[in-house]
């Protein structure tokens, strides 16, 4: 039967980049998938990285209760690698939230899910060419998922996309770490190798699955940055 997914859009899409959320929904619907958007709270990762575990457990507990109420055949999709990591792993293994293990087993990063569809022969490959030269930066939180780089595999299916990985380690921002006055210089130093590589490459844009990576790359280089879904949306005619 037809697939149904629940979209965990997260604070970034909700407050900063609604267009990304619209693209995620449009791409999933283009592939015949019904998308529901359950009521949700912040995933809690800003609270975790600022050592407020009580607040993180409060947010996480609310999300687990709501997501646990979804029908058993509904997968949960996240477009933020940080939100996805919280839902998949940290609710159960860091915050010990009851029921989190069962919820986490149903969570997929959006590119992970789309690649899974492709492997099952179900991904709509009716792509328009997208003529662009882009770099791809793999976020630290994506690496923590242990799923490889599904965004790169997806983008290589699209005619016209020239894709190169920039493998220069962490961008340095680490969520809210790099925006603090006392951590800013260290954050920029950590990301300096990445910034130099991006400037030297001279590509159209830098793709990263994580919103704070994108923000940091733009700040450190002046280059345009986007979620890989942005290119996929253009290939489907939603640019």
N, C-alpha and C positions, 0 to 999 in steps of 0.2 A: 504493500500500500504506500500511499504518499507519506513522505517524511514530514515531521513537525519538529521545529527547534524553538528553544527559548533563548532570546538574545539578552545577554548581560552586557549592557552597553558601557557601564562605568561612568565615573564622574567626568572624564575627559570629553567623551562624546556629548554628555549631557550639558556641560557648561562651556566647552571650548570649540568642539568640532562636530557639530550636528551633521554636517554633510557626510562625514565618514560613516556615521551610523546609518544614514539614508542609503549610502552605497552598499553597506553590508547587507541590509534588508533587500535591496534591489537585486543584488547578485544571488542571494539565496533563493529569492522568489523566481529569478530567471531560470534557476535549476529545479523548479517545481516543488520547492520546499515551503511549507507554510511557516511563517515566523510569528511567534507570540512574544510580547514584551511584558514580562511579569513585573509587578511592583518590586523595587529593589532599593537597597541602601548602599552607600559607599562600601567597597570591598574591605576597607579597613587597613590597607597597606600603609597609608601615610601615618596612621596611628602606630603601627608596628615599628616603623623605622624611627619614630620619635619616642619609642619605649612606653607608649600608653597602651599596654596590653588589655586593660579593662575595657577601654573604648573599642579596641579592635574586636574583642570577644562579643561585645554588645552588637556591633554592626554585623559581624560574622554570624552570630546566632540568629539574627533577624533574617539574613539571607538564606541560611540553611533551612530555617523553618518554611520560608516561602517556596524555595526551590524544591524542597522535599515533597511539597504538595502537588507538584506537576505529575501528570500521567507517566508511567514507567517507561513508555516508548519515546519520550521527548528528551532529546539531547540538549545540552546547554552550550551555547557558543559565546566566546568572549573575543573582542577585537583588541583588547589591551593585554599584552603578555604579562603585565604585573597583576591585573585583576584575575586573569586566568590561573596564574600560579597560586594566588591566594585560595581560589575556589578548588583547584585540583589537589593542592598539597598542604598549604599552611594552616587552613582551618582545622584539619585533622591532626597534623603532625607537629605544629607549633602551638596552636591555640587550644587543642583538645576539645573541640566543639562536638557535642554528641550529634550523630547523624551525618557528620561532614564527609566521612569516608564514602558513603553511598552517593552523596551528591557529587563529590570529586570525580568519581568513576564515570560520570556522565558528561564531564566538561571537556570541551575541545577548543583550542585556538581556532579562529576562523580559517586561517590558511591551512592548518592541519586538517580541518574538517573537509575543506574543498579538495585537498589532495586525496583524502580518503575516498571521496566521491569519484575522483578521476581513476583511482586504482580499481574501483568497483565498476568502471565503465559507465558511470552515471553523470559525469560532469559535462555540461553543455560546452562544446568546443567551438561554437560558432563565433569566433573572435574577429573583430575588425583589426587590421594592422595598427599598431601604435609605434610610430617612428620616434624613438627616444633612446638616448644613451644615459644609463643610470648606474649609480653605485648602490650596493646593498651592504648595510651595516647590521650585523646580527646582535641584538640586544642581549645583555647578560641574563635577563629574566627569561628570554626565549631559550637560551642554552640550558637553563635550569629545568625546562620542561622535558628535556631529553627526547625531543622529536625530530632533531635535525633542523634543516632550514626549508620548510615546506613552501614558503613564499618564493624562494629562488626557483624551486622546481616548477611552481605554477607559472611564474613569469616567463620561463623559457618555453612555455607552450604558445606564447603570444607572438605572432609575426611582427617583425620590426623592432622588437625590444633588444637592445644591446646591453647586457647585464654583466657587471663585474663586482665581485665581493671586495670590500675594503676590510682587511683583517688586521686591525691595529688595536684590538683590545677594547676595554671599557671607555665610554665617552666621558666618564667622570662625574656625571650628575647624580647618579644613585638616588632617584626620587627627589626628595626635598633637600638632600644633603648639599648639593651644589648651589642651591639658591640662597643658602645662609651666608651672611656677611663673613663670618669667621671661617667658613669652609670654601668660599668662592675661589680663592687663589689655588688651593690644593686641587679643587675640582677641575679647574682649567688646565693645570699641569698634568693631571692624569689623562685628560683628553687630548693633549697637545699632539701626540703622534697621529691620532685619528684626524685631527683638524688639518695637519700638514698634508696628509695623504689625500684628503678630500680636495684641498685647494690645488694640489699638483695634478689631480686627475682631470679637472675641468669638465665634469659631466653635467648633464641637464639638471639632475637632482640626486639627492641621497635618500634611499628608501630605508625605513626602519619600522619594525612592528610596534615599537614602544614610543609612547608620546613624549616622555621626558628626554629620551635619546634624540628625537626629532628636534625638540626645542633647543637642546644643547648644541647639536650640530649646526643648526641655523645661527645660533648665537656665536659659536666659535669660528665659523667659516664664512658666514654671509650667504652660503648656498641655500637653495630651496630644498626642503625636505618633505617627504610624504609617506603615508602608510602604503605598503605594497598593494593594498586593496584599491587605492586610487588608480593605479595603472590597469588593474583588472576591470574596474568600472568603465574606464575609457574603452577598453577592448570590447565590452558589452554594449557600448553606445551610450553610457551614462556620464560621459566626461563633463 
